[in-house]
Amino acid sequence: MIVFLPDHLRDIVGACEIAYPKEACGLLVGTVEGDGTARVIRVARIEASENLAPSGEEHFEIDPALRLKLQKELRETSEKVIGLYHSHPNASPQPSATDLESAWEPDLAWLIVSVRDGQGVQLGGYIIETDDVQSSFIEIPVRTSDWGELPAGPPIKGSGLEF
């Protein structure tokens, strides 16, 4: 699961909408608890990057200088670069074959935002699983830090549709 502060998720979607029809991209900084699909990835901050890809409408490339700056800055802390985000203009938030080809760090989480006609409409969170033969993206839940489970109890009665 990837856990964001609500403002961070709004900022990411907003950056993706502003960048439209090009892809937006950036890095996620925070901590990771556990491993595999049970890990909890907590985002403490986001770092937007200029998209350095020559064809920014179909690809993204995060500025390596940003990555190096963050690695140096985070050396003596408990935080690290834990993931990245980017947008898919007029496409689903599912990872593409190009995304998989460029997934050179298997420990990073991916957040992909679908932007259609300039409006963020859907997002997906992913981690990479690798076996002896291949790598693939596995979808994981995306939550905000104020997410809460509904209390257990009897069904709520209300007026409205009757069956």
C-alpha positions in Angstrom: 0.0 0.0 0.0 1.2 3.6 -0.8 0.1 6.1 1.8 0.1 9.8 0.9 -0.8 13.0 2.8 -4.0 14.3 1.1 -2.2 17.5 0.0 0.5 15.5 -1.7 -1.9 13.5 -3.8 -3.7 16.7 -4.8 -0.4 18.3 -5.7 0.6 15.3 -7.9 -2.7 15.3 -9.7 -2.5 19.1 -10.1 1.0 18.9 -11.6 -0.2 16.2 -14.0 -3.1 18.3 -15.2 -0.8 21.4 -15.7 1.7 19.3 -17.7 -1.0 17.9 -20.0 -0.7 17.0 -22.9 2.8 16.1 -21.8 3.7 13.7 -19.1 4.5 15.0 -15.6 6.9 13.2 -13.4 8.6 13.3 -10.0 10.0 11.4 -7.1 8.5 10.2 -3.9 10.4 10.5 -0.6 9.5 8.6 2.6 9.8 5.3 4.4 9.0 1.6 3.7 7.7 -0.9 6.3 7.7 -4.6 5.5 8.3 -6.2 2.1 6.6 -7.7 -0.9 3.0 -6.9 -1.5 2.4 -6.4 2.2 4.8 -3.5 2.5 3.5 -0.1 3.5 5.1 2.8 1.6 4.6 6.1 3.4 5.2 9.2 1.3 6.6 12.1 3.4 7.2 14.5 0.5 7.1 14.7 -3.3 9.7 16.2 -5.5 8.5 17.3 -9.0 11.0 16.9 -11.8 11.2 18.5 -15.2 10.4 15.8 -17.8 13.6 15.5 -19.8 12.3 13.1 -22.4 12.6 14.4 -25.9 9.0 13.4 -26.7 7.3 14.4 -23.4 3.8 13.4 -24.8 4.6 9.7 -24.8 7.6 9.3 -22.4 9.0 10.6 -19.2 12.5 11.0 -17.9 13.2 12.2 -14.4 16.1 14.6 -14.0 19.1 12.6 -12.7 20.4 15.7 -11.0 17.3 15.7 -8.8 17.8 12.1 -7.9 21.5 12.7 -6.9 20.6 15.7 -4.9 18.0 13.8 -2.9 20.3 10.8 -2.4 22.9 13.2 -0.9 20.3 15.0 1.2 18.8 11.9 2.6 22.0 10.0 3.5 21.9 10.7 7.2 18.1 10.3 7.6 15.6 7.5 7.8 14.0 8.6 4.6 14.9 7.7 1.1 13.6 7.9 -2.5 10.8 5.3 -2.3 9.0 5.8 -5.6 8.1 7.9 -8.6 5.1 9.3 -10.2 4.2 10.2 -13.8 1.1 10.8 -15.9 -0.4 9.0 -18.8 -2.1 11.7 -21.0 -5.3 10.3 -22.6 -4.5 6.8 -21.5 -5.2 4.5 -18.6 -3.2 4.5 -15.4 -1.9 1.0 -16.1 1.8 0.7 -16.6 2.8 0.5 -20.3 5.4 -1.8 -21.9 7.7 1.3 -22.0 7.2 1.8 -18.2 8.3 -1.8 -17.6 11.4 -1.4 -19.9 12.4 1.7 -17.9 11.8 0.2 -14.5 15.4 -0.2 -13.6 14.9 0.1 -9.8 12.8 -2.8 -8.6 12.3 -1.4 -5.1 10.6 1.8 -6.2 6.8 2.2 -6.0 5.1 3.7 -9.1 2.1 6.1 -9.0 0.5 6.6 -12.5 -2.1 9.3 -13.0 -4.5 9.1 -16.0 -5.2 12.6 -17.4 -7.9 12.9 -20.0 -8.5 16.3 -21.7 -6.5 18.0 -19.0 -8.4 16.4 -16.1 -6.9 13.8 -13.7 -9.5 11.0 -13.8 -7.9 7.9 -12.2 -4.6 6.8 -10.6 -3.0 3.5 -9.8 -0.2 2.4 -7.5 2.3 -0.4 -8.5 5.3 -2.2 -7.3 7.6 -4.4 -9.4 7.9 -8.1 -8.9 10.8 -10.0 -10.4 11.4 -13.7 -10.7 14.1 -15.6 -12.5 12.5 -15.0 -15.9 10.8 -11.6 -16.0 9.6 -8.5 -14.1 6.0 -7.3 -13.9 4.0 -4.6 -12.2 1.7 -5.6 -9.4 -1.1 -3.2 -8.5 -1.2 -2.1 -4.8 -3.7 0.1 -2.9 -3.3 3.9 -2.8 -4.6 5.6 0.3 -4.4 9.0 2.0 -3.2 9.2 5.6 -6.7 10.2 6.7 -8.2 6.9 5.4 -10.3 5.1 7.9 -12.1 1.8 7.9 -15.9 1.9 8.3 -17.0 0.8 11.7 -18.5 -2.7 12.0 -22.1 -2.9 12.8 -25.5 -3.4 11.4 -26.3 -2.0 7.9 -27.2 1.6 7.8 -30.9 2.1 7.0 -31.9 5.0 4.8 -34.5 6.3 2.5 -34.0 5.9 -1.2 -33.9 2.9 -3.5 -36.1 0.0 -2.4 -35.9 -3.4 -3.9 
